[in-house]
Amino acid sequence: MTEAEKKGSKWPWILVPVGAISLFFVLRYCQQHVPPAGQLQPADATPVEPAPQ
């Protein structure tokens, strides 16, 4: 093999670690700041009654 055939692209070596680190911080932010689905409180939980006819 010649040197040109052995040489690969550098982009995967740059993008994969950057993407992994970014995903780590995004998921950590979501885990700390977004409440679980069971704890969500409705803003105004007043039942709406239909208008009398």
C-alpha positions as MATLAB code, in Angstrom:
seq = 'MTEAEKKGSKWPWILVPVGAISLFFVLRYCQQHVPPAGQLQPADATPVEPAPQ';
ca = [
       0.000    0.000    0.000;
       1.122    3.485   -0.650;
       1.038    6.324    1.849;
      -2.029    7.877    0.167;
      -4.035    4.663    0.634;
      -3.253    4.426    4.352;
      -4.143    8.008    5.148;
      -7.755    8.440    6.262;
      -9.874   11.429    7.014;
      -9.262   13.331   10.249;
     -12.902   14.440   10.597;
     -14.160   11.306   12.381;
     -11.350   11.668   14.933;
     -12.523   15.217   15.619;
     -16.312   14.945   15.336;
     -16.911   11.746   17.313;
     -15.281   12.912   20.576;
     -16.828   16.389   20.240;
     -20.260   14.833   19.643;
     -19.879   12.442   22.575;
     -18.856   15.212   24.967;
     -21.672   17.457   23.731;
     -24.231   14.681   24.159;
     -22.957   14.023   27.685;
     -23.480   17.639   28.736;
     -26.902   17.897   27.051;
     -28.156   14.757   28.780;
     -26.719   15.876   32.117;
     -28.477   19.244   31.756;
     -31.770   17.527   30.942;
     -31.426   15.180   33.898;
     -30.841   18.058   36.316;
     -33.290   20.648   34.991;
     -36.258   18.848   33.440;
     -38.664   17.370   36.025;
     -39.892   13.801   35.561;
     -43.250   13.390   33.830;
     -45.043   12.405   37.066;
     -44.145   15.675   38.791;
     -45.460   18.064   36.156;
     -48.087   20.422   37.566;
     -50.769   21.904   35.313;
     -50.687   25.708   35.295;
     -54.348   26.291   36.137;
     -56.132   23.045   36.869;
     -59.638   24.484   36.969;
     -62.108   22.224   35.169;
     -63.946   23.910   32.344;
     -67.706   23.315   32.463;
     -69.729   23.436   29.263;
     -72.037   26.405   28.831;
     -75.682   25.723   29.754;
     -78.015   25.404   26.799;
];
